Amino acid sequence: MMQVKMLPDCLNSRGVAMLVDPDVGYPESWERLSFMAMESGVKLILVGGSFLHKDNLLSCVKSCKKSGLPVWIFPGSGNQICPDADGILLLSLLSGRNAEFLIGQHVLHARALRDSKLDFLPTAYILMDGGKSTTVSYISNTVPIPRDKPHLAAATALAGEQLGMQLVYLDTGSGADYAVSKDVVRAVSSESSLPLFVGGGIKNVEQIIEAWDSGAQWVVVGSKIEEDSQFLNELKKIKVNL
């Protein structure tokens, strides 16, 4: 029987998670990056992507796990199930109206997930407008919630909690121009008691601190680290606050 458990320290602390795209890099670079992340105070590694065209998921997971950090799958589809990971975020795209990413992928891969023995976390995945079209909005064929509609994001998160989700993930998508606004983060954190992840468009340490101050427990950084791995050194400035 599958076990559902919370991510490390998810309810009692805050942290930075690093999102790694298996299509970008190779085993040695993923391993080096994961050790840099651990030394910089990152507490969690997420692996996955909206559109993977290389068969690198298993290799990426194994490389990242060498750092000793927990490695969870951030799946773009049900095909991204990897038993070697520590767990998987079971994403339901609640902000869209595409049944394929609300429940369809879950039905197709439910038995594979059960047989994998992975821990999993039912996640209310909410896509926010980040200033431009991203891969996740294109692949999922969904319209993000507008930046100036925090009440819609909050109501969506609350509905997810009422449906039994155990985590809320606000995302503007990889490579977004803007991060999730502080008004949206505040609105969601005030409506929902669930742990809150915020990702997409994070380009500096100040944005991480702002997200924390607005009510997020976890801030996810991906594209910025892909572009410049030395950004991880910047995280050492806030390591004492983690």
Stockholm file with secondary structure:
# STOCKHOLM 1.0

chainA/1-242         MMQVKMLPDCLNSRGVAMLVDPDVGYPESWERLSFMAMESGVKLILVGGSFLHKDNLLSCVKSCKKSGLPVWIFPGSGNQICPDADGILLLSLLSGRNAEFLIGQHVLHARALRDSKLDFLPTAYILMDGGKSTTVSYISNTVPIPRDKPHLAAATALAGEQLGMQLVYLDTGSGADYAVSKDVVRAVSSESSLPLFVGGGIKNVEQIIEAWDSGAQWVVVGSKIEEDSQFLNELKKIKVNL
#=GR chainA/1-242 SS CCCBCCCTTTTTCCEEEEEECTTSSCHHHHHHHHHHHHHHTCCEEEECCSCCCSSCHHHHHHHHHTTSCCEEECCSSTTCCCTTSSEEEEEEETTSCCHIIIIIHHHHHHHHHHHHTCEEEEEEEEEBCCSSCCHHHHHHTCCCBCTTCHHHHHHHHHHHHHTTCCEEEEECCTTCSSCCCHHHHHHHHHHCCSCEEEESSCCSHHHHHHHHHHTCSEEEECHHHHHCTTHHHHGGGGGGGC
#=GC SS_cons         CCCBCCCTTTTTCCEEEEEECTTSSCHHHHHHHHHHHHHHTCCEEEECCSCCCSSCHHHHHHHHHTTSCCEEECCSSTTCCCTTSSEEEEEEETTSCCHIIIIIHHHHHHHHHHHHTCEEEEEEEEEBCCSSCCHHHHHHTCCCBCTTCHHHHHHHHHHHHHTTCCEEEEECCTTCSSCCCHHHHHHHHHHCCSCEEEESSCCSHHHHHHHHHHTCSEEEECHHHHHCTTHHHHGGGGGGGC
//
